[in-house]
Every structure is written in structure tokens, then in C-alpha cells.
């Protein structure tokens, strides 16, 4: 949400709901998709996005959210990893920047150097040039991580 509003201060309700709920399937332990069940990382991400979209749709229907808004959010969340049109691209970009801004230090601790390198380059390549410049200037408390990220990106 923070990065959505930085990239698009006039974001509509669908974009805001999508920004908040795009990864919701990860909070539903018995329904979340698992990396080990997919050979390709992109296939895993696609399944994750669709699963989140379905769960969020169920929640919104349960709250009597109007149909057009439900369908709009479903579309945005379903494509949040890949983008596709101008509105989805804003969600994808906000999510990609947020990974570097918030999640990366935790991802590094959980997954180690090699996996983090792959994830960083995958996320970085999705970003437009002007947004890559935002990410490359982030500072991390862990200076080893900061130096690794800059090296990976420079060589990427
Ligand atoms: Fe996601």
C-alpha cells in the first residue's frame, strides 16, 4: 500500500484492496501453494497469484462487495506477479519495490545467499529503469546483504 500510493497517489479502491490482499493465500496455511510442487519459479508465482485472487474473491463476496469491484480486484491480484496492463503494472511495481524495501533482509536470513541472489535478480529485472534506480539505492542494516545486492545488480 505504501509503495502503491507513492507510485499512484490517486489509486482507486480496487488497487488499494489488491495492494493489501495480493499475497493473502500465504496466510491461509491449508490452502497456500508450495514452491516444491512447481518445477518452474514462474509457474509457482502464477499459481500463488491465482490462489490469492480466489481467496480474496471469497472474502469480498462474503462482505457483499459489489460484483464489479470484486472482479476488478480479482483481475489485479491474479496478474500481480507479471503485470499486463497499466493498472496491474502499478501493483506489480509496488510489490516488486516493496520486496526490496521490506522483505529482502528476512528473505536473506531464511534462504541464504544463492537463493536470495536469484530472487533479487528476478525481481530487479521486472522493474522499469526508473524504478530500478529506486531499488539500487536502498540501504540495509546488514551491510553484507547491501554489498551483495549491489554486486548482483551491477553484474546482473
Ligand atoms: Fe505475490
Backbone and ligand atoms as CSV (ligand in chain L), in Angstrom:
chain,resi,resn,atom,element,x,y,z
A,1,UNK,N,N,0.829,-1.201,0.000
A,1,UNK,CA,C,0.000,0.000,0.000
A,1,UNK,C,C,0.867,1.256,0.000
A,2,UNK,N,N,1.918,1.236,0.826
A,2,UNK,CA,C,2.812,2.385,0.903
A,2,UNK,C,C,3.401,2.722,-0.487
A,3,UNK,N,N,3.885,1.715,-1.182
A,3,UNK,CA,C,4.505,1.956,-2.484
A,3,UNK,C,C,3.466,2.192,-3.565
A,4,UNK,N,N,2.305,1.564,-3.457
A,4,UNK,CA,C,1.224,1.864,-4.399
A,4,UNK,C,C,0.923,3.364,-4.363
A,5,UNK,N,N,0.774,3.914,-3.154
A,5,UNK,CA,C,0.405,5.323,-3.031
A,5,UNK,C,C,1.554,6.270,-3.411
A,6,UNK,N,N,2.796,5.780,-3.321
A,6,UNK,CA,C,3.915,6.599,-3.807
A,6,UNK,C,C,3.922,6.636,-5.333
A,7,UNK,N,N,3.605,5.484,-5.943
A,7,UNK,CA,C,3.625,5.413,-7.411
A,7,UNK,C,C,2.369,6.007,-8.021
A,8,UNK,N,N,1.224,5.861,-7.283
A,8,UNK,CA,C,-0.058,6.332,-7.813
A,8,UNK,C,C,-0.904,6.893,-6.661
A,9,UNK,N,N,-0.656,8.154,-6.303
A,9,UNK,CA,C,-1.357,8.749,-5.146
A,9,UNK,C,C,-2.885,8.731,-5.278
A,10,UNK,N,N,-3.404,8.705,-6.508
A,10,UNK,CA,C,-4.862,8.702,-6.690
A,10,UNK,C,C,-5.406,7.285,-6.928
A,11,UNK,N,N,-4.720,6.276,-6.420
A,11,UNK,CA,C,-5.147,4.879,-6.614
A,11,UNK,C,C,-6.606,4.683,-6.182
A,12,UNK,N,N,-7.349,3.909,-6.993
A,12,UNK,CA,C,-8.762,3.660,-6.678
A,12,UNK,C,C,-8.908,2.514,-5.668
A,13,UNK,N,N,-10.157,2.239,-5.275
A,13,UNK,CA,C,-10.411,1.222,-4.243
A,13,UNK,C,C,-9.895,-0.155,-4.650
A,14,UNK,N,N,-10.089,-0.529,-5.907
A,14,UNK,CA,C,-9.653,-1.856,-6.361
A,14,UNK,C,C,-8.137,-2.001,-6.216
A,15,UNK,N,N,-7.420,-0.974,-6.602
A,15,UNK,CA,C,-5.954,-1.012,-6.479
A,15,UNK,C,C,-5.532,-1.114,-5.015
A,16,UNK,N,N,-6.222,-0.388,-4.156
A,16,UNK,CA,C,-5.866,-0.413,-2.729
A,16,UNK,C,C,-6.149,-1.784,-2.113
A,17,UNK,N,N,-7.300,-2.365,-2.455
A,17,UNK,CA,C,-7.631,-3.701,-1.918
A,17,UNK,C,C,-6.626,-4.727,-2.453
A,18,UNK,N,N,-6.300,-4.608,-3.734
A,18,UNK,CA,C,-5.327,-5.533,-4.338
A,18,UNK,C,C,-3.957,-5.383,-3.671
A,19,UNK,N,N,-3.574,-4.152,-3.382
A,19,UNK,CA,C,-2.274,-3.922,-2.742
A,19,UNK,C,C,-2.230,-4.580,-1.365
A,20,UNK,N,N,-3.321,-4.482,-0.645
A,20,UNK,CA,C,-3.357,-5.069,0.704
A,20,UNK,C,C,-3.468,-6.592,0.676
A,21,UNK,N,N,-4.234,-7.112,-0.296
A,21,UNK,CA,C,-4.578,-8.534,-0.251
A,21,UNK,C,C,-3.880,-9.436,-1.245
A,22,UNK,N,N,-2.944,-8.908,-2.032
A,22,UNK,CA,C,-2.409,-9.680,-3.160
A,22,UNK,C,C,-1.697,-10.980,-2.773
A,23,UNK,N,N,-1.170,-11.048,-1.558
A,23,UNK,CA,C,-0.450,-12.264,-1.131
A,23,UNK,C,C,-1.225,-13.048,-0.073
A,24,UNK,N,N,-2.524,-12.849,0.003
A,24,UNK,CA,C,-3.302,-13.377,1.136
A,24,UNK,C,C,-3.241,-14.899,1.258
A,25,UNK,N,N,-3.033,-15.585,0.152
A,25,UNK,CA,C,-3.014,-17.054,0.233
A,25,UNK,C,C,-1.890,-17.560,1.152
A,26,UNK,N,N,-0.843,-16.772,1.307
A,26,UNK,CA,C,0.268,-17.189,2.178
A,26,UNK,C,C,-0.140,-17.214,3.646
A,27,UNK,N,N,-1.229,-16.529,3.961
A,27,UNK,CA,C,-1.717,-16.504,5.348
A,27,UNK,C,C,-2.711,-17.624,5.614
A,28,UNK,N,N,-3.041,-18.393,4.562
A,28,UNK,CA,C,-4.015,-19.488,4.729
A,28,UNK,C,C,-3.240,-20.801,4.559
A,29,UNK,N,N,-2.677,-21.256,5.659
A,29,UNK,CA,C,-1.732,-22.379,5.657
A,29,UNK,C,C,-2.245,-23.592,4.879
A,30,UNK,N,N,-3.513,-23.963,5.084
A,30,UNK,CA,C,-4.037,-25.194,4.472
A,30,UNK,C,C,-4.333,-25.027,2.977
A,31,UNK,N,N,-4.268,-23.811,2.465
A,31,UNK,CA,C,-4.556,-23.597,1.042
A,31,UNK,C,C,-3.386,-23.036,0.248
A,32,UNK,N,N,-2.326,-22.633,0.933
A,32,UNK,CA,C,-1.263,-21.934,0.190
A,32,UNK,C,C,-0.490,-22.880,-0.728
A,33,UNK,N,N,-0.064,-22.351,-1.875
A,33,UNK,CA,C,0.711,-23.151,-2.825
A,33,UNK,C,C,2.161,-23.219,-2.342
A,34,UNK,N,N,2.813,-24.344,-2.676
A,34,UNK,CA,C,4.176,-24.553,-2.176
A,34,UNK,C,C,5.170,-24.639,-3.333
A,35,UNK,N,N,6.307,-24.009,-3.148
A,35,UNK,CA,C,7.339,-23.947,-4.185
A,35,UNK,C,C,7.720,-25.332,-4.690
A,36,UNK,N,N,7.805,-26.297,-3.770
A,36,UNK,CA,C,8.279,-27.641,-4.146
A,36,UNK,C,C,7.325,-28.351,-5.115
A,37,UNK,N,N,6.096,-27.894,-5.199
A,37,UNK,CA,C,5.118,-28.523,-6.097
A,37,UNK,C,C,5.192,-28.006,-7.539
A,38,UNK,N,N,6.110,-27.075,-7.797
A,38,UNK,CA,C,6.233,-26.490,-9.139
A,38,UNK,C,C,7.677,-26.562,-9.615
A,39,UNK,N,N,7.859,-26.999,-10.842
A,39,UNK,CA,C,9.220,-27.105,-11.371
A,39,UNK,C,C,9.778,-25.699,-11.627
A,40,UNK,N,N,8.998,-24.861,-12.304
A,40,UNK,CA,C,9.479,-23.515,-12.662
A,40,UNK,C,C,8.983,-22.470,-11.661
A,41,UNK,N,N,9.858,-21.520,-11.349
A,41,UNK,CA,C,9.518,-20.463,-10.395
A,41,UNK,C,C,8.333,-19.630,-10.889
A,42,UNK,N,N,8.309,-19.347,-12.185
A,42,UNK,CA,C,7.218,-18.543,-12.746
A,42,UNK,C,C,5.866,-19.258,-12.635
A,43,UNK,N,N,5.876,-20.582,-12.781
A,43,UNK,CA,C,4.628,-21.358,-12.628
A,43,UNK,C,C,4.132,-21.297,-11.188
A,44,UNK,N,N,5.064,-21.400,-10.253
A,44,UNK,CA,C,4.738,-21.266,-8.828
A,44,UNK,C,C,4.127,-19.896,-8.547
A,45,UNK,N,N,4.734,-18.848,-9.073
A,45,UNK,CA,C,4.237,-17.484,-8.849
A,45,UNK,C,C,2.848,-17.281,-9.467
A,46,UNK,N,N,2.623,-17.882,-10.620
A,46,UNK,CA,C,1.325,-17.788,-11.292
A,46,UNK,C,C,0.238,-18.461,-10.446
A,47,UNK,N,N,0.552,-19.630,-9.914
A,47,UNK,CA,C,-0.394,-20.369,-9.063
A,47,UNK,C,C,-0.667,-19.607,-7.771
A,48,UNK,N,N,0.374,-19.004,-7.215
A,48,UNK,CA,C,0.247,-18.197,-5.997
A,48,UNK,C,C,-0.689,-17.006,-6.239
A,49,UNK,N,N,-0.532,-16.342,-7.376
A,49,UNK,CA,C,-1.350,-15.166,-7.691
A,49,UNK,C,C,-2.820,-15.567,-7.890
A,50,UNK,N,N,-3.041,-16.663,-8.607
A,50,UNK,CA,C,-4.422,-17.122,-8.838
A,50,UNK,C,C,-5.077,-17.545,-7.522
A,51,UNK,N,N,-4.334,-18.240,-6.690
A,51,UNK,CA,C,-4.866,-18.696,-5.402
A,51,UNK,C,C,-5.244,-17.507,-4.507
A,52,UNK,N,N,-4.391,-16.492,-4.468
A,52,UNK,CA,C,-4.698,-15.282,-3.696
A,52,UNK,C,C,-5.949,-14.602,-4.241
A,53,UNK,N,N,-6.050,-14.523,-5.569
A,53,UNK,CA,C,-7.208,-13.882,-6.200
A,53,UNK,C,C,-8.499,-14.605,-5.811
A,54,UNK,N,N,-8.470,-15.945,-5.815
A,54,UNK,CA,C,-9.661,-16.730,-5.459
A,54,UNK,C,C,-10.052,-16.526,-3.999
A,55,UNK,N,N,-9.078,-16.547,-3.108
A,55,UNK,CA,C,-9.359,-16.385,-1.669
A,55,UNK,C,C,-9.913,-14.991,-1.383
A,56,UNK,N,N,-9.296,-13.986,-2.011
A,56,UNK,CA,C,-9.755,-12.609,-1.804
A,56,UNK,C,C,-11.176,-12.427,-2.346
A,57,UNK,N,N,-11.468,-13.083,-3.470
A,57,UNK,CA,C,-12.820,-13.020,-4.048
A,57,UNK,C,C,-13.841,-13.589,-3.066
A,58,UNK,N,N,-13.521,-14.726,-2.471
A,58,UNK,CA,C,-14.435,-15.333,-1.488
A,58,UNK,C,C,-14.694,-14.390,-0.316
A,59,UNK,N,N,-13.626,-13.761,0.170
A,59,UNK,CA,C,-13.758,-12.839,1.310
A,59,UNK,C,C,-14.632,-11.642,0.921
A,60,UNK,N,N,-14.383,-11.078,-0.255
A,60,UNK,CA,C,-15.144,-9.899,-0.680
A,60,UNK,C,C,-16.615,-10.245,-0.900
A,61,UNK,N,N,-16.870,-11.434,-1.502
A,61,UNK,CA,C,-18.264,-11.857,-1.687
A,61,UNK,C,C,-18.959,-11.997,-0.342
A,62,UNK,N,N,-18.239,-12.538,0.627
A,62,UNK,CA,C,-18.776,-12.696,1.987
A,62,UNK,C,C,-19.087,-11.371,2.647
A,63,UNK,N,N,-18.457,-10.309,2.180
A,63,UNK,CA,C,-18.684,-8.962,2.731
A,63,UNK,C,C,-19.625,-8.145,1.849
A,64,UNK,N,N,-20.265,-8.821,0.884
A,64,UNK,CA,C,-21.201,-8.162,-0.028
A,64,UNK,C,C,-20.603,-6.995,-0.803
A,65,UNK,N,N,-19.345,-7.128,-1.173
A,65,UNK,CA,C,-18.714,-6.116,-2.029
A,65,UNK,C,C,-19.357,-6.223,-3.423
A,66,UNK,N,N,-19.571,-5.083,-4.075
A,66,UNK,CA,C,-20.256,-5.132,-5.368
A,66,UNK,C,C,-19.426,-5.899,-6.402
A,67,UNK,N,N,-20.166,-6.583,-7.305
A,67,UNK,CA,C,-19.579,-7.536,-8.241
A,67,UNK,C,C,-18.449,-6.942,-9.094
A,68,UNK,N,N,-18.644,-5.719,-9.604
A,68,UNK,CA,C,-17.631,-5.113,-10.483
A,68,UNK,C,C,-16.310,-4.916,-9.736
A,69,UNK,N,N,-16.424,-4.496,-8.474
A,69,UNK,CA,C,-15.217,-4.284,-7.665
A,69,UNK,C,C,-14.529,-5.625,-7.381
A,70,UNK,N,N,-15.332,-6.642,-7.083
A,70,UNK,CA,C,-14.781,-7.987,-6.833
A,70,UNK,C,C,-14.009,-8.464,-8.066
A,71,UNK,N,N,-14.617,-8.314,-9.245
A,71,UNK,CA,C,-13.982,-8.792,-10.480
A,71,UNK,C,C,-12.719,-7.975,-10.809
A,72,UNK,N,N,-12.766,-6.682,-10.541
A,72,UNK,CA,C,-11.626,-5.810,-10.784
A,72,UNK,C,C,-10.438,-6.235,-9.897
A,73,UNK,N,N,-10.712,-6.443,-8.611
A,73,UNK,CA,C,-9.664,-6.860,-7.674
A,73,UNK,C,C,-9.136,-8.246,-8.064
A,74,UNK,N,N,-10.042,-9.149,-8.453
A,74,UNK,CA,C,-9.647,-10.498,-8.865
A,74,UNK,C,C,-8.625,-10.411,-10.007
A,75,UNK,N,N,-8.928,-9.586,-10.994
A,75,UNK,CA,C,-8.036,-9.431,-12.147
A,75,UNK,C,C,-6.665,-8.881,-11.727
A,76,UNK,N,N,-6.698,-7.847,-10.889
A,76,UNK,CA,C,-5.443,-7.216,-10.450
A,76,UNK,C,C,-4.559,-8.201,-9.679
A,77,UNK,N,N,-5.188,-8.959,-8.774
A,77,UNK,CA,C,-4.412,-9.884,-7.933
A,77,UNK,C,C,-3.919,-11.067,-8.764
A,78,UNK,N,N,-4.781,-11.541,-9.661
A,78,UNK,CA,C,-4.401,-12.681,-10.497
A,78,UNK,C,C,-3.141,-12.406,-11.317
A,79,UNK,N,N,-2.950,-11.154,-11.690
A,79,UNK,CA,C,-1.803,-10.807,-12.544
A,79,UNK,C,C,-0.736,-9.993,-11.818
A,80,UNK,N,N,-0.777,-9.985,-10.477
A,80,UNK,CA,C,0.124,-9.078,-9.752
A,80,UNK,C,C,1.603,-9.437,-9.889
A,81,UNK,N,N,1.920,-10.664,-10.233
A,81,UNK,CA,C,3.332,-11.043,-10.365
A,81,UNK,C,C,3.896,-10.701,-11.740
A,82,UNK,N,N,3.029,-10.643,-12.739
A,82,UNK,CA,C,3.514,-10.485,-14.111
A,82,UNK,C,C,3.182,-9.122,-14.727
A,83,UNK,N,N,2.149,-8.466,-14.224
A,83,UNK,CA,C,1.671,-7.242,-14.859
A,83,UNK,C,C,0.845,-7.589,-16.079
A,84,UNK,N,N,0.575,-6.587,-16.914
A,84,UNK,CA,C,-0.218,-6.867,-18.102
A,84,UNK,C,C,-0.906,-5.635,-18.665
A,85,UNK,N,N,-1.455,-4.806,-17.794
A,85,UNK,CA,C,-1.965,-3.516,-18.275
A,85,UNK,C,C,-1.494,-2.439,-17.291
A,86,UNK,N,N,-1.859,-1.190,-17.560
A,86,UNK,CA,C,-1.298,-0.100,-16.751
A,86,UNK,C,C,-1.582,-0.241,-15.266
A,87,UNK,N,N,-2.826,-0.645,-14.938
A,87,UNK,CA,C,-3.195,-0.727,-13.517
A,87,UNK,C,C,-2.502,-1.907,-12.845
A,88,UNK,N,N,-2.477,-3.053,-13.509
A,88,UNK,CA,C,-1.802,-4.221,-12.928
A,88,UNK,C,C,-0.306,-3.956,-12.774
A,89,UNK,N,N,0.253,-3.236,-13.741
A,89,UNK,CA,C,1.685,-2.931,-13.678
A,89,UNK,C,C,2.031,-2.108,-12.431
A,90,UNK,N,N,1.111,-1.242,-12.000
A,90,UNK,CA,C,1.380,-0.441,-10.797
A,90,UNK,C,C,1.431,-1.348,-9.564
A,91,UNK,N,N,0.516,-2.314,-9.501
A,91,UNK,CA,C,0.518,-3.276,-8.384
A,91,UNK,C,C,1.808,-4.101,-8.416
A,92,UNK,N,N,2.155,-4.594,-9.594
A,92,UNK,CA,C,3.381,-5.391,-9.734
A,92,UNK,C,C,4.617,-4.585,-9.315
A,93,UNK,N,N,4.682,-3.325,-9.766
A,93,UNK,CA,C,5.844,-2.496,-9.438
A,93,UNK,C,C,5.903,-2.174,-7.944
A,94,UNK,N,N,4.763,-1.831,-7.353
A,94,UNK,CA,C,4.735,-1.528,-5.917
A,94,UNK,C,C,5.173,-2.762,-5.122
A,95,UNK,N,N,4.703,-3.935,-5.543
A,95,UNK,CA,C,5.057,-5.194,-4.883
A,95,UNK,C,C,6.551,-5.486,-5.048
A,96,UNK,N,N,7.068,-5.278,-6.244
A,96,UNK,CA,C,8.480,-5.560,-6.507
A,96,UNK,C,C,9.386,-4.651,-5.683
A,97,UNK,N,N,9.045,-3.361,-5.617
A,97,UNK,CA,C,9.854,-2.426,-4.823
A,97,UNK,C,C,9.760,-2.773,-3.347
A,98,UNK,N,N,8.546,-3.105,-2.911
A,98,UNK,CA,C,8.321,-3.450,-1.510
A,98,UNK,C,C,9.145,-4.670,-1.087
A,99,UNK,N,N,9.338,-5.610,-2.010
A,99,UNK,CA,C,10.184,-6.770,-1.688
A,99,UNK,C,C,11.581,-6.299,-1.278
A,100,UNK,N,N,12.142,-5.373,-2.068
A,100,UNK,CA,C,13.488,-4.883,-1.768
A,100,UNK,C,C,13.492,-4.008,-0.510
A,101,UNK,N,N,12.434,-3.247,-0.325
A,101,UNK,CA,C,12.378,-2.281,0.772
A,101,UNK,C,C,12.117,-2.955,2.121
A,102,UNK,N,N,11.247,-3.970,2.120
A,102,UNK,CA,C,10.783,-4.556,3.384
A,102,UNK,C,C,11.226,-6.013,3.571
A,103,UNK,N,N,10.969,-6.851,2.566
A,103,UNK,CA,C,11.104,-8.303,2.743
A,103,UNK,C,C,12.523,-8.847,2.618
A,104,UNK,N,N,13.335,-8.194,1.814
A,104,UNK,CA,C,14.629,-8.769,1.442
A,104,UNK,C,C,15.506,-9.228,2.615
A,105,UNK,N,N,15.690,-8.420,3.667
A,105,UNK,CA,C,16.536,-8.892,4.778
A,105,UNK,C,C,16.020,-10.191,5.413
A,106,UNK,N,N,14.700,-10.337,5.495
A,106,UNK,CA,C,14.118,-11.569,6.071
A,106,UNK,C,C,14.300,-12.734,5.107
A,107,UNK,N,N,14.118,-12.451,3.821
A,107,UNK,CA,C,14.289,-13.482,2.791
A,107,UNK,C,C,15.724,-14.009,2.828
A,108,UNK,N,N,16.680,-13.101,3.000
A,108,UNK,CA,C,18.108,-13.441,3.048
A,108,UNK,C,C,18.387,-14.385,4.228
A,109,UNK,N,N,17.858,-14.075,5.381
A,109,UNK,CA,C,18.061,-14.914,6.579
A,109,UNK,C,C,17.446,-16.296,6.365
A,110,UNK,N,N,16.262,-16.340,5.766
A,110,UNK,CA,C,15.552,-17.625,5.572
A,110,UNK,C,C,16.162,-18.479,4.469
A,111,UNK,N,N,16.672,-17.841,3.401
A,111,UNK,CA,C,17.010,-18.606,2.200
A,111,UNK,C,C,18.485,-18.637,1.800
A,112,UNK,N,N,19.315,-17.803,2.427
A,112,UNK,CA,C,20.749,-17.839,2.130
A,112,UNK,C,C,21.129,-17.096,0.854
A,113,UNK,N,N,22.435,-17.075,0.580
A,113,UNK,CA,C,22.997,-16.233,-0.467
A,113,UNK,C,C,22.490,-16.590,-1.866
A,114,UNK,N,N,22.616,-17.856,-2.256
A,114,UNK,CA,C,22.312,-18.209,-3.648
A,114,UNK,C,C,20.841,-17.985,-4.017
A,115,UNK,N,N,19.948,-18.415,-3.129
A,115,UNK,CA,C,18.507,-18.254,-3.376
A,115,UNK,C,C,18.134,-16.763,-3.396
A,116,UNK,N,N,18.747,-15.992,-2.499
A,116,UNK,CA,C,18.461,-14.555,-2.435
A,116,UNK,C,C,18.960,-13.853,-3.702
A,117,UNK,N,N,20.104,-14.287,-4.188
A,117,UNK,CA,C,20.628,-13.713,-5.434
A,117,UNK,C,C,19.638,-13.935,-6.586
A,118,UNK,N,N,19.148,-15.169,-6.698
A,118,UNK,CA,C,18.187,-15.490,-7.778
A,118,UNK,C,C,16.930,-14.636,-7.649
A,119,UNK,N,N,16.429,-14.543,-6.395
A,119,UNK,CA,C,15.192,-13.797,-6.149
A,119,UNK,C,C,15.371,-12.307,-6.448
A,120,UNK,N,N,16.529,-11.774,-6.056
A,120,UNK,CA,C,16.831,-10.356,-6.294
A,120,UNK,C,C,16.855,-10.048,-7.787
A,121,UNK,N,N,17.576,-10.847,-8.530
A,121,UNK,CA,C,17.707,-10.577,-9.965
A,121,UNK,C,C,16.371,-10.754,-10.673
A,122,UNK,N,N,15.602,-11.746,-10.241
A,122,UNK,CA,C,14.264,-11.977,-10.804
A,122,UNK,C,C,13.384,-10.745,-10.570
A,123,UNK,N,N,13.413,-10.207,-9.354
A,123,UNK,CA,C,12.586,-9.041,-9.024
A,123,UNK,C,C,13.083,-7.771,-9.683
A,124,UNK,N,N,14.396,-7.645,-9.751
A,124,UNK,CA,C,15.006,-6.437,-10.316
A,124,UNK,C,C,14.714,-6.316,-11.809
A,125,UNK,N,N,14.796,-7.438,-12.510
A,125,UNK,CA,C,14.591,-7.420,-13.966
A,125,UNK,C,C,13.149,-7.080,-14.347
A,126,UNK,N,N,12.221,-7.311,-13.412
A,126,UNK,CA,C,10.813,-6.983,-13.679
A,126,UNK,C,C,10.573,-5.473,-13.660
A,127,UNK,N,N,11.488,-4.717,-13.019
A,127,UNK,CA,C,11.253,-3.281,-12.818
A,127,UNK,C,C,11.697,-2.446,-14.023
A,128,UNK,N,N,10.953,-1.354,-14.266
A,128,UNK,CA,C,11.366,-0.381,-15.279
A,128,UNK,C,C,12.627,0.330,-14.782
A,129,UNK,N,N,13.398,0.879,-15.707
A,129,UNK,CA,C,14.681,1.528,-15.389
A,129,UNK,C,C,14.585,2.535,-14.237
A,130,UNK,N,N,13.573,3.410,-14.282
A,130,UNK,CA,C,13.468,4.452,-13.244
A,130,UNK,C,C,13.210,3.853,-11.866
A,131,UNK,N,N,12.545,2.688,-11.834
A,131,UNK,CA,C,12.265,2.036,-10.550
A,131,UNK,C,C,13.467,1.195,-10.092
A,132,UNK,N,N,14.244,0.712,-11.041
A,132,UNK,CA,C,15.492,0.012,-10.688
A,132,UNK,C,C,16.415,0.969,-9.939
A,133,UNK,N,N,16.387,2.249,-10.335
A,133,UNK,CA,C,17.230,3.251,-9.662
A,133,UNK,C,C,16.798,3.493,-8.220
A,134,UNK,N,N,15.500,3.327,-7.950
A,134,UNK,CA,C,14.988,3.464,-6.578
A,134,UNK,C,C,15.548,2.325,-5.728
A,135,UNK,N,N,15.437,1.116,-6.260
A,135,UNK,CA,C,15.802,-0.091,-5.520
A,135,UNK,C,C,17.307,-0.163,-5.232
A,136,UNK,N,N,18.102,0.246,-6.211
A,136,UNK,CA,C,19.552,0.106,-6.076
A,136,UNK,C,C,20.108,1.010,-4.964
A,137,UNK,N,N,19.347,2.027,-4.587
A,137,UNK,CA,C,19.813,2.944,-3.540
A,137,UNK,C,C,19.305,2.624,-2.139
A,138,UNK,N,N,18.586,1.517,-1.987
A,138,UNK,CA,C,18.133,1.144,-0.643
A,138,UNK,C,C,19.327,0.753,0.225
A,139,UNK,N,N,19.249,1.154,1.488
A,139,UNK,CA,C,20.287,0.760,2.458
A,139,UNK,C,C,19.721,-0.309,3.373
A,140,UNK,N,N,20.566,-1.245,3.751
A,140,UNK,CA,C,20.156,-2.315,4.662
A,140,UNK,C,C,21.035,-2.293,5.904
A,141,UNK,N,N,20.427,-2.674,7.023
A,141,UNK,CA,C,21.164,-2.745,8.274
A,141,UNK,C,C,22.307,-3.757,8.129
A,142,UNK,N,N,21.996,-4.874,7.451
A,142,UNK,CA,C,23.007,-5.898,7.188
A,142,UNK,C,C,23.870,-5.430,6.005
A,143,UNK,N,N,25.083,-4.972,6.313
A,143,UNK,CA,C,25.942,-4.388,5.263
A,143,UNK,C,C,26.460,-5.447,4.292
A,144,UNK,N,N,26.541,-6.693,4.746
A,144,UNK,CA,C,26.929,-7.777,3.836
A,144,UNK,C,C,25.860,-7.919,2.757
A,145,UNK,N,N,24.599,-7.914,3.198
A,145,UNK,CA,C,23.482,-8.011,2.250
A,145,UNK,C,C,23.503,-6.825,1.283
A,146,UNK,N,N,23.703,-5.623,1.818
A,146,UNK,CA,C,23.714,-4.419,0.982
A,146,UNK,C,C,24.783,-4.522,-0.109
A,147,UNK,N,N,25.960,-4.971,0.277
A,147,UNK,CA,C,27.060,-5.099,-0.679
A,147,UNK,C,C,26.767,-6.208,-1.703
A,148,UNK,N,N,26.186,-7.315,-1.237
A,148,UNK,CA,C,25.830,-8.403,-2.152
A,148,UNK,C,C,24.797,-7.923,-3.186
A,149,UNK,N,N,23.769,-7.240,-2.717
A,149,UNK,CA,C,22.698,-6.779,-3.613
A,149,UNK,C,C,23.286,-5.866,-4.690
A,150,UNK,N,N,24.151,-4.943,-4.284
A,150,UNK,CA,C,24.745,-4.002,-5.266
A,150,UNK,C,C,25.617,-4.741,-6.267
A,151,UNK,N,N,26.351,-5.733,-5.810
A,151,UNK,CA,C,27.192,-6.534,-6.705
A,151,UNK,C,C,26.339,-7.322,-7.685
A,152,UNK,N,N,25.294,-7.987,-7.178
A,152,UNK,CA,C,24.426,-8.787,-8.046
A,152,UNK,C,C,23.798,-7.924,-9.132
A,153,UNK,N,N,23.303,-6.765,-8.690
A,153,UNK,CA,C,22.616,-5.877,-9.633
A,153,UNK,C,C,23.591,-5.340,-10.684
A,154,UNK,N,N,24.791,-4.991,-10.242
A,154,UNK,CA,C,25.791,-4.468,-11.176
A,154,UNK,C,C,26.200,-5.518,-12.213
A,155,UNK,N,N,26.232,-6.778,-11.780
A,155,UNK,CA,C,26.658,-7.862,-12.690
A,155,UNK,C,C,25.482,-8.510,-13.403
A,156,UNK,N,N,24.274,-8.317,-12.811
A,156,UNK,CA,C,23.046,-8.986,-13.197
A,156,UNK,C,C,22.839,-9.245,-14.634
L,1,LIG,FE,FE,2.837,-12.295,-4.657
